[in-house]
Amino acid sequence: MVYFYKKLNTIGKIGLIFFIFLNISFVFLLLSPYIPNLIGEYQDNLLLSHCNDRIQKYRTGNIKIKLQYLNGTPIPNYNLSYDLVKHEFYFGCNIFSFDSFYGADKTGYNESYRTYFKKLFNFAVLPFYWREYEPVQNSFPTENWLNKTIDWCLKNNITMKGHPLVWSRYYGVPTWLPLENNSLTLNLLHNRITKIVSKYKDKIQMWDIVNEPVHTHTFGHLSV
């Protein structure tokens, strides 16, 4: 190849380099959709290669359980078994699709959703987007669904977070909100937050107070 290259004149050398460059570019163009997946797969395999070792090192420990009567006398020959029902590390996602599958072709979808959700997660995010939660003033059509979902999470020992209390984007603003009246809008916003948090204070201890505060606009000149 080197010998052939040396035999070419200047135009030939430029043409050969250009030809090689075009072919490399074409091959890269063909492979480009797959490159991120290949890199991601490599990184995933690298991360998971020592996963079990790290679980043993960082997420497990030894405990001693002492069984005794109220008077302090040890209980001999007692068989003990236990199951982990909740972990301190929260791992979850939104639960927006809970009981939302309808139709004959989706028979069993809701039950499968429940089964896999509680098997995979111990944390759930509940939707409190103002536009959907209160599409008409003082009307709350999603409350029954929310209450059913919350009760299921409590029953299955799943910690919940409400999302969001304040958001000035499309889903965060109902059409009836009088944005032109700053004082009234602020009062309605405060009233919404107070009512929701008070109503669910014994069931939901975590809230996204303001969603996307860095790049979202505010409600006119309100201080929210």
trRosetta pair geometry for C-beta under 8 A, 3 or more apart (Angstrom, degrees):
i j d omega theta_ij theta_ji phi_ij phi_ji
1 4 5.7 -53 -148 35 31 111
1 5 6.3 33 152 -22 64 106
2 5 5.6 -53 -148 34 31 114
2 6 6.5 32 153 -21 64 105
3 6 5.9 -55 -151 33 30 110
3 7 6.7 30 152 -21 62 107
4 7 5.8 -58 -156 31 33 113
4 8 7.2 38 149 -30 63 99
5 8 6.0 -50 -162 17 36 114
5 13 6.6 73 -170 -115 81 91
5 16 6.8 -155 -118 99 84 163
8 12 3.3 -136 -168 104 108 126
8 13 4.8 148 103 -57 123 71
8 16 6.4 -101 -81 -15 177 135
9 12 5.0 95 49 11 64 107
9 13 7.1 -124 101 -8 32 90
10 13 5.8 -55 -149 33 30 111
10 14 6.5 28 155 -16 64 105
11 14 5.8 -55 -149 37 32 110
11 15 6.2 34 152 -20 66 108
12 15 5.5 -55 -146 38 31 113
12 16 6.2 32 155 -21 66 105
13 16 5.8 -53 -147 34 30 110
13 17 6.4 29 155 -16 64 105
14 17 5.9 -56 -149 38 30 110
14 18 6.2 30 153 -19 65 109
15 18 5.7 -57 -147 38 29 111
15 19 6.2 33 153 -23 65 106
16 19 5.6 -51 -146 34 31 113
16 20 6.4 30 155 -17 65 104
17 20 5.9 -55 -149 37 31 109
17 21 6.2 32 152 -21 65 108
18 21 5.6 -55 -147 37 31 114
18 22 6.3 33 154 -21 65 104
19 22 5.9 -54 -149 34 29 110
19 23 6.5 26 154 -16 63 107
20 23 5.8 -58 -150 38 31 110
20 24 6.3 30 154 -17 66 107
21 24 5.9 -55 -147 37 29 109
21 25 6.2 30 154 -20 64 108
22 25 5.6 -56 -147 38 30 113
22 26 6.2 31 154 -22 65 106
23 26 5.6 -51 -145 34 31 112
23 27 6.4 30 156 -17 65 104
24 27 5.8 -55 -148 38 31 109
24 28 6.2 31 153 -19 65 108
25 28 5.7 -56 -147 39 30 112
25 29 6.2 34 152 -24 64 105
26 29 5.6 -51 -149 32 31 114
26 30 6.6 30 152 -18 63 103
27 30 5.8 -54 -152 35 33 111
27 31 6.3 14 156 -5 67 113
28 31 5.9 -67 -143 48 30 100
28 32 6.0 54 155 -55 67 95
29 32 5.8 -29 -143 -4 28 121
31 34 5.5 -73 -168 49 62 105
31 35 5.9 77 137 -50 89 95
32 35 5.6 -37 -141 7 36 118
33 36 7.9 -60 -179 26 32 96
33 37 7.9 15 140 0 61 114
34 37 5.5 -63 -161 45 52 113
34 38 5.8 53 146 -25 82 106
35 38 5.7 -56 -145 36 32 111
35 39 6.2 29 158 -16 67 106
36 39 5.7 -56 -146 40 32 110
36 40 5.9 32 156 -20 67 109
37 40 5.6 -55 -142 40 30 112
37 41 6.1 32 157 -22 65 106
38 41 5.7 -51 -145 35 29 111
38 42 6.4 30 154 -19 62 105
39 42 5.7 -55 -151 36 31 112
39 43 6.3 27 153 -16 66 107
40 43 5.7 -56 -146 39 31 109
40 44 6.1 34 154 -21 66 106
41 44 5.6 -51 -145 36 30 113
41 45 6.3 30 156 -17 64 105
42 45 5.9 -56 -149 37 28 109
42 46 6.3 29 152 -20 63 108
43 46 5.5 -54 -146 37 32 113
43 47 6.2 32 155 -20 66 107
44 47 5.7 -57 -147 37 29 110
44 48 6.0 12 161 -7 67 114
45 48 6.0 -63 -138 47 27 101
45 49 6.2 50 157 -53 63 96
46 49 5.9 -34 -150 -2 27 119
47 51 7.2 51 135 -69 66 99
48 51 4.6 -20 -152 -30 55 128
50 53 4.7 -47 -175 42 83 119
50 54 5.8 84 126 -25 88 99
51 54 5.9 -63 -150 38 30 106
51 55 6.3 34 154 -23 67 105
52 55 5.6 -49 -147 31 33 115
52 56 6.6 32 155 -16 64 104
53 56 5.9 -57 -154 37 31 110
53 57 6.2 23 152 -16 66 112
54 57 5.5 -58 -141 42 35 110
54 58 5.6 -7 174 13 73 115
54 59 7.7 52 132 2 68 100
55 58 7.0 -71 -124 52 17 81
55 59 5.0 -47 -157 46 59 118
55 60 6.6 53 145 -17 70 107
56 59 7.6 -15 -42 53 9 75
56 60 5.3 -38 -141 37 42 129
57 60 7.8 56 16 42 12 87
59 89 7.4 -47 -125 -8 117 143
65 80 6.8 -136 101 119 147 167
66 74 7.5 -81 -174 -117 88 91
67 74 6.9 78 87 -160 68 67
67 75 4.3 -66 127 46 107 115
67 78 5.4 -99 104 64 162 148
67 80 7.0 -165 -55 -60 138 136
68 72 5.6 -7 161 -158 138 29
68 73 6.0 157 -162 77 90 34
68 74 5.2 -55 -101 -99 87 39
68 75 5.9 -164 -101 -13 26 84
69 72 6.9 -34 72 34 73 21
69 73 4.6 4 35 55 114 91
69 74 8.0 -25 4 34 79 4
69 75 6.3 125 -42 -65 74 92
75 78 4.8 24 127 -28 111 142
84 87 6.8 34 166 -66 121 83
85 157 5.5 24 157 82 99 177
86 122 6.0 131 -139 -154 71 137
86 157 5.1 -119 -70 161 112 125
87 91 7.6 10 73 9 128 104
87 122 5.9 166 40 13 87 165
90 122 6.3 -126 -132 87 56 94
90 123 4.0 70 -171 -61 99 145
90 159 6.1 -76 -114 64 115 134
91 120 7.7 -109 120 151 109 70
91 121 5.9 -137 107 -129 73 65
91 122 6.1 60 49 32 74 87
91 123 6.1 150 62 20 24 113
92 121 3.9 89 -113 -164 73 121
92 122 6.4 -112 -61 63 106 40
92 123 2.9 -140 -4 78 135 79
92 124 5.4 -114 -178 -63 141 39
92 125 7.0 153 118 -19 115 79
92 158 7.3 113 -106 -164 138 104
92 159 7.8 -145 -23 68 151 83
93 121 6.4 -109 16 -93 76 150
93 123 7.9 100 -5 93 32 85
93 124 7.5 -9 70 -122 42 54
93 125 6.8 -72 154 17 31 106
94 124 7.3 67 -156 -168 24 66
94 125 4.3 -56 -99 70 64 107
94 126 7.9 155 -150 -69 75 17
94 127 7.1 50 -160 -54 119 89
94 163 7.5 -88 -107 51 103 142
95 98 4.9 24 159 -37 94 117
95 117 6.6 75 -119 -154 99 147
95 124 4.1 9 -27 -162 128 117
95 125 6.6 162 5 57 76 50
95 126 6.5 -21 51 -85 104 61
95 149 6.1 149 117 -169 126 126
95 153 7.3 -150 -3 -74 175 120
96 100 7.5 -3 137 -19 62 154
96 125 8.0 -19 -40 92 85 87
96 127 5.5 60 -105 -31 97 125
97 100 4.8 -110 -160 40 54 126
97 101 7.3 41 175 -43 99 87
97 113 6.2 -128 111 -143 104 146
98 110 7.9 69 -175 -147 45 88
98 113 6.7 -180 -113 130 47 132
98 114 7.5 76 -138 -80 84 79
98 117 7.7 -12 -93 -30 92 171
98 145 7.6 142 87 179 101 96
98 148 7.9 180 129 104 122 97
98 149 4.8 107 89 -113 155 111
98 152 7.2 173 -166 61 138 148
99 110 5.2 49 -110 -142 51 125
99 113 7.8 -152 -47 74 39 138
99 145 7.1 -160 76 -142 118 93
99 148 6.9 -32 25 115 157 133
99 149 7.4 -139 20 -78 113 88
100 110 7.6 151 30 -98 39 96
101 106 4.3 -138 168 153 110 137
101 109 3.7 -77 118 91 169 132
101 110 5.2 -155 45 -54 105 79
101 113 7.1 162 -8 -21 126 136
102 106 6.5 60 76 61 15 133
103 106 4.8 70 67 17 90 104
104 107 6.2 -8 -167 -39 44 105
106 109 4.2 -32 178 -8 91 135
106 110 7.9 77 141 -23 102 78
108 111 5.4 -59 -156 44 57 111
108 112 5.8 58 147 -24 82 105
109 112 5.7 -59 -148 39 30 111
109 113 6.2 35 153 -25 66 105
110 113 5.5 -50 -148 31 31 115
110 114 6.6 31 154 -17 63 103
111 114 5.8 -52 -151 36 34 111
111 115 6.2 36 152 -22 66 107
112 115 5.6 -54 -144 36 32 114
112 116 6.2 17 164 -7 68 109
113 116 6.5 -65 -144 44 23 98
113 117 5.9 24 160 -23 63 114
114 117 5.9 -59 -141 35 24 110
114 118 6.4 7 169 -4 63 109
114 152 7.2 -90 -128 -178 113 138
115 118 6.9 -73 -156 42 19 95
115 119 6.2 14 154 -17 61 118
116 119 5.4 -59 -141 41 33 114
116 120 5.8 18 165 -10 70 114
117 120 6.4 -68 -143 44 23 98
117 121 5.7 -40 -177 36 64 113
117 124 7.5 41 176 -91 121 117
117 158 7.9 4 140 -100 101 157
118 121 7.1 -71 -106 59 22 72
118 156 4.6 -81 -120 180 131 144
118 158 6.6 -104 -112 -57 81 125
121 124 6.6 104 127 -67 135 76
121 158 6.7 49 114 -133 90 117
122 157 7.1 -33 -145 118 93 86
122 158 5.8 -156 -163 -121 41 66
122 159 6.4 39 143 16 78 91
123 158 6.6 -172 -76 -171 15 82
123 159 5.1 -20 -108 69 72 93
123 160 7.6 159 -161 -88 56 28
123 161 7.3 19 -177 -6 97 104
124 149 7.8 -147 140 164 147 107
124 153 5.4 -117 37 -113 141 132
124 158 5.2 43 -7 149 112 125
124 159 7.4 165 24 85 70 44
124 160 5.2 -27 72 -107 89 75
124 161 7.5 -177 92 26 44 70
125 160 7.5 142 -99 -160 22 66
125 161 5.2 -27 -110 69 70 96
125 162 8.0 132 -161 -114 63 9
125 163 5.0 6 -176 2 106 136
126 146 6.4 83 -173 -139 126 94
126 149 6.6 146 -116 108 109 132
126 150 7.0 12 -93 -75 152 88
126 160 5.6 23 -18 -172 115 116
126 161 7.0 -179 20 83 79 42
126 162 5.3 -34 68 -107 104 57
126 163 6.6 149 70 24 48 80
126 204 7.1 -86 31 -105 137 139
127 132 6.7 -8 142 78 122 139
127 133 7.6 -164 129 -61 80 97
127 142 7.5 -64 90 161 104 157
127 163 6.4 -45 -108 76 40 85
128 133 5.4 26 -162 -66 55 147
128 162 4.9 24 -11 -177 138 99
128 163 6.2 148 28 71 88 30
128 164 6.6 -146 71 49 94 19
128 165 6.7 0 104 -82 133 48
128 196 6.3 89 -158 -159 141 150
129 132 4.7 52 79 25 103 105
129 133 6.1 166 76 -15 45 96
129 163 8.0 -2 -52 117 71 68
129 164 7.2 43 -90 34 59 72
129 167 7.0 -50 -128 52 76 136
129 171 4.2 -36 -165 155 139 103
129 172 6.0 -97 -152 -84 80 51
130 133 5.6 -60 -128 44 27 108
130 134 6.0 -35 -172 41 67 97
130 167 7.2 -173 4 51 104 87
130 171 7.7 132 44 144 66 56
130 172 5.4 56 24 -169 106 46
130 173 6.4 28 77 -86 125 19
130 174 5.5 -105 134 -28 95 91
130 177 7.8 37 136 -53 136 136
130 192 6.6 8 -117 -169 112 159
131 134 7.8 -80 -128 62 9 59
131 135 6.3 42 170 -98 55 71
131 170 7.0 -17 -30 145 161 60
131 171 5.1 -122 32 -158 127 43
131 172 6.7 -4 -16 14 98 5
131 173 6.2 22 -63 72 103 33
131 174 4.8 163 -110 -85 55 59
131 175 7.4 70 -133 -22 97 69
132 135 6.5 5 -129 -57 25 97
132 142 6.1 42 143 -27 92 145
132 171 6.7 -7 -15 -162 102 93
133 140 6.2 -11 170 -136 68 86
133 142 5.8 -82 -114 46 52 124
134 137 6.6 40 164 -114 110 33
134 138 7.4 52 -153 -27 112 15
134 139 6.5 126 -151 66 65 56
134 140 5.8 -29 -90 -90 73 73
134 174 5.7 -72 94 -57 82 151
134 192 7.2 -119 6 -119 151 117
135 139 6.7 -52 60 87 72 108
135 141 6.8 -14 21 14 113 119
135 174 6.0 177 -131 -133 31 112
135 175 7.7 22 -166 20 68 96
136 139 4.0 18 74 35 98 132
136 174 7.9 -169 -63 -173 16 137
136 176 6.7 80 -138 -22 43 147
137 174 7.5 152 -68 114 67 150
137 176 5.1 -115 -38 112 100 152
140 143 4.4 54 127 -34 113 116
142 145 5.2 -57 -165 47 67 113
142 146 5.6 72 136 -28 86 103
143 146 5.4 -55 -143 38 33 113
143 147 6.1 33 159 -20 68 106
144 147 5.9 -54 -146 36 28 110
144 148 6.4 27 155 -17 63 107
145 148 5.8 -58 -149 38 30 110
145 149 6.2 28 155 -18 66 110
146 149 5.7 -59 -146 39 29 110
146 150 6.0 29 156 -20 66 108
147 150 5.7 -52 -142 37 29 112
147 151 6.3 31 157 -19 63 106
148 151 5.9 -54 -148 36 28 111
148 152 6.5 29 153 -19 62 106
149 152 5.8 -56 -151 35 31 111
149 153 6.4 31 152 -19 65 105
150 153 5.7 -54 -149 35 32 111
150 154 6.4 32 154 -18 66 105
150 160 6.5 -35 -124 -42 79 171
150 200 7.3 -119 -125 -136 156 115
150 203 5.4 44 179 159 127 142
150 204 7.2 -75 -128 -51 121 101
151 154 5.8 -53 -148 37 31 112
151 155 6.3 33 154 -21 64 108
152 155 5.6 -55 -148 37 31 113
152 156 6.3 6 160 2 65 113
152 158 8.0 0 117 35 71 127
153 156 6.2 -73 -144 51 27 94
153 158 4.0 -93 -157 71 82 108
153 159 7.8 -109 167 33 116 5
153 160 5.3 72 133 -58 159 114
154 157 7.7 34 -176 -72 30 29
154 158 7.6 -82 -52 48 22 72
154 203 6.4 -67 -69 -143 127 98
159 205 7.7 -54 -159 43 99 104
159 206 7.3 56 160 7 104 127
160 203 7.1 3 48 144 134 82
160 204 5.0 -70 96 -112 111 87
160 206 7.1 -173 106 47 48 97
161 204 7.0 121 -122 -163 20 102
161 206 3.8 -48 -108 99 88 113
161 207 6.6 175 -167 -84 75 25
161 208 6.8 71 157 -25 112 83
162 165 7.0 61 116 -57 114 83
162 196 7.1 156 175 154 160 121
162 200 6.8 114 -59 89 139 151
162 204 5.0 66 -33 163 105 151
162 206 7.1 168 19 95 67 59
162 207 4.6 -13 62 -112 99 81
162 208 7.0 -136 98 24 58 72
163 207 7.5 174 -71 -157 47 54
163 208 4.5 42 -117 23 77 126
163 211 6.9 86 -170 -84 84 120
164 167 4.8 95 71 -39 129 114
164 172 6.8 -23 68 -107 110 116
164 207 7.7 103 -147 174 51 80
164 208 4.1 -68 -113 98 86 110
164 209 7.2 7 -170 95 92 11
164 210 6.8 53 174 -161 130 12
164 211 3.6 -132 -33 -40 167 111
165 192 7.4 153 -168 116 79 100
165 193 5.0 61 -177 -113 124 93
165 196 6.7 -175 -118 72 94 141
165 197 7.4 6 -105 -52 135 104
165 207 5.7 36 -32 170 117 125
165 208 6.9 -175 5 91 77 58
165 209 5.2 -29 43 -144 123 43
165 210 7.3 -52 67 -64 88 42
166 172 7.0 57 169 -170 35 130
166 189 6.7 51 -108 -167 101 117
166 193 7.1 -11 -51 -77 95 120
166 209 6.2 6 23 155 105 60
166 210 4.6 -28 76 -103 111 69
166 211 7.0 -172 87 11 54 74
166 224 5.6 -179 -165 161 147 121
167 171 6.8 -4 103 85 134 79
167 172 2.8 -143 91 -92 87 148
167 173 7.7 -121 99 -34 69 71
167 210 7.1 143 -76 -162 59 53
167 211 4.0 -6 -90 46 113 116
167 212 6.9 64 -133 36 99 96
167 216 6.9 -79 -156 -167 68 168
168 172 5.6 -49 -35 91 10 131
168 173 6.1 36 -156 -51 46 117
168 216 5.5 144 51 156 97 115
168 217 5.6 -108 105 82 138 67
168 218 6.0 170 -43 -147 163 20
168 219 5.4 -152 -111 -61 120 70
168 224 7.7 133 -56 65 115 151
169 172 5.1 80 52 17 64 110
169 173 7.2 -166 89 -1 24 100
169 211 7.7 -78 18 95 112 116
169 212 7.1 28 -22 59 128 138
169 216 5.9 -88 -45 -134 95 120
170 173 6.7 -87 -151 41 19 93
172 211 6.7 -160 -81 48 138 125
173 177 5.6 -103 -168 37 83 144
173 179 7.3 18 -162 -68 134 122
173 219 7.8 154 -102 -104 120 100
174 177 5.2 117 66 -26 78 98
177 185 5.9 70 175 -124 98 97
177 188 6.6 -174 -131 98 89 150
178 181 4.3 7 128 30 119 108
178 184 5.3 4 71 93 126 130
178 185 5.8 -137 77 -63 69 89
178 188 7.9 121 33 -3 87 147
179 185 5.8 62 -109 -87 39 149
179 219 6.3 -134 -134 -165 91 88
179 220 5.9 153 177 -37 87 116
180 220 7.8 135 -110 -81 25 149
181 184 4.0 17 119 30 123 116
181 185 5.9 148 86 -21 69 88
182 185 5.9 -61 -144 39 26 110
182 186 6.2 25 160 -19 65 109
182 219 7.5 140 -129 123 73 98
182 220 5.5 -122 -93 92 97 139
182 221 5.7 -31 -109 61 145 90
182 222 5.5 -179 -155 -70 93 85
183 186 5.9 -57 -150 35 26 111
183 187 6.5 25 154 -17 62 107
184 187 5.7 -55 -149 37 32 112
184 188 6.3 31 154 -17 66 107
185 188 5.7 -57 -148 38 31 110
185 189 6.2 33 153 -21 65 107
185 219 5.7 -160 139 159 138 137
185 220 7.3 105 57 22 156 125
185 222 6.3 -104 96 -64 115 144
186 189 5.6 -53 -146 36 30 114
186 190 6.4 30 155 -16 64 105
186 219 7.5 169 -73 90 70 137
186 222 5.1 177 -78 -135 102 121
186 223 7.9 31 -118 49 131 63
186 224 7.3 -147 -118 -79 85 93
187 190 5.8 -54 -146 38 30 110
187 191 6.2 32 154 -21 64 109
188 191 5.5 -54 -145 37 30 114
188 192 6.4 36 154 -23 64 103
189 192 5.7 -50 -149 31 30 112
189 193 6.6 27 155 -15 63 105
189 219 7.1 -149 -57 -1 150 165
189 222 7.6 95 17 171 154 157
189 224 6.5 -54 145 -120 159 121
190 193 5.9 -56 -148 37 31 109
190 194 6.1 29 157 -18 66 110
191 194 5.9 -56 -144 39 28 110
191 195 6.2 25 160 -17 64 111
192 195 6.1 -63 -147 38 24 107
192 196 6.2 15 163 -13 64 112
193 196 6.3 -63 -146 39 25 105
193 197 6.1 12 166 -8 64 115
194 197 6.4 -64 -142 43 22 102
194 198 5.9 17 163 -16 62 117
195 198 6.0 -63 -143 41 23 108
195 199 6.0 23 161 -23 63 112
196 199 5.9 -57 -146 34 26 111
196 200 6.4 -15 170 15 63 110
197 200 6.8 -78 -141 54 23 84
197 201 6.0 54 158 -73 64 90
197 207 6.7 -48 -100 -50 101 158
198 201 5.8 -22 -142 -25 27 119
200 203 5.0 -76 -167 57 77 101
200 204 4.4 13 143 25 119 110
201 204 7.4 -64 -101 59 18 69
201 205 7.9 63 -166 -93 51 59
204 207 7.0 81 139 -66 113 86
208 211 5.5 54 140 -78 127 80
210 213 4.5 59 118 -73 123 111
210 224 7.1 136 -104 129 122 94
211 216 7.2 62 99 -19 70 158
212 215 6.1 -56 172 55 100 80
212 216 4.5 96 108 -31 102 119
213 216 6.4 -64 -115 38 22 104
218 221 7.6 65 102 -118 122 11
218 222 5.9 -154 156 64 109 78
218 223 7.8 -7 -169 -104 148 26
218 224 5.9 162 -152 31 100 106
219 222 4.2 -1 77 31 98 131
219 224 5.8 69 18 -21 107 142
